[in-house]
Amino acid sequence: MGRNFGQGIVTSQRGRLLDAQIAGVAARQHGNITYAQLIAVGLSAAGVHYRVKVGRLFHVYRTVYAVGHPPSTPLQWASAAVLACGRGAALSHASAMVLWEFWRRWEFPLEVSVGRDRRPRGITVHRSSTLSWRDVATHRGVRVTRPARTLLDIAPRLDEKGLKRIVSRALHSPWLTESQLTELLARHPTMRSAARIAEMIGLPGTPSRSEWEDQFPDWCARNGLPQPIMGASVCGLAVDALFPLEKVIVELDSWEFHKDRIAFETDRDRDATTAAAGYLTIRITWQRAQAAEREATRLQEILRGRRGR
């Protein structure tokens, strides 16, 4: 009996250790874990069945379980949906729009894009042959299509007025820059949605990478300026170019998305936010940059002055 008692203690300790490992994996996935992950930490099929029976695991989607309690928030459901669709899957379309805060209301079933045919029940799955690693990011702990790709996917559902409003909102968010959107459009020139968005942001014909933002590092090199970091994050905001040592931000403005009152106010609110953290924002247009000597000399003096403080 003593030996059986000792074996019981060992079994109990092992069970607690497994539960702790399961909880650790689930904590990184909004409380969810896949069947494959359960087996990987050392649980058997019988162990999975037992934990479902006693209420430690709750079946959410095919091969996906919630740990401790069923999903109760949209993020928990979103994470579970992506896990259910397998490797390479990403939250997309209307669901991605909400995750990036371009839309406000979650709608079910959730939408997920995949590169291979996998269609769990309860999820709207979009199979895409063009979805690549460049189109996917992790945001708020969930794999999701990047903002530019999300706009491309959702465009067919919007009329011209609605699409223009959403594109403008995305470009004035911390998550998307004009150059990122242009780069994506260049990779999908034959898609009708790409042509619609390209026209809205002032790109003639088949779009290419934003010329000004793409050429700015070379412009700096030609004019004796240090190399900036492009697309850096400052105070949670995506900035066009950053000189980190001098704490100088350069915004490469275009008239198309900086001409209305909303853009005017948004730009100045961003500038005030970064200024409070000690950053100086300089705004340069492509037209002004053509007077390279004058513009570069002025920027060089600004950088020198900031280094000498």
Secondary structure, DSSP 8 states (H G I E B T S, - for coil): -HHHHHHHHHHHHHHHHHHHHHHHHHHTTTTEEEHHHHHHTT--HHHHHHHHHTTSEEEEETTEEEESS---SHHHHHHHHHHHT-TT-EE-HHHHHHHTTSS----SS-EEEESS----TTSEEEE-SS--GGGEEEETTEEEE-HHHHHHHHGGGS-HHHHHHHHHHHHTSTT--HHHHHHHHHH-TT-HHHHHHHHHTT--SS--S-HHHHHHHHHHHHTT----EET-EETTEE-SEEETTTTEEEEEE-STTTSSHHHHHHHHHHHHHHHHTT-EEEEEEHHHHTSHHHHHHHHHHHHHHHHT-
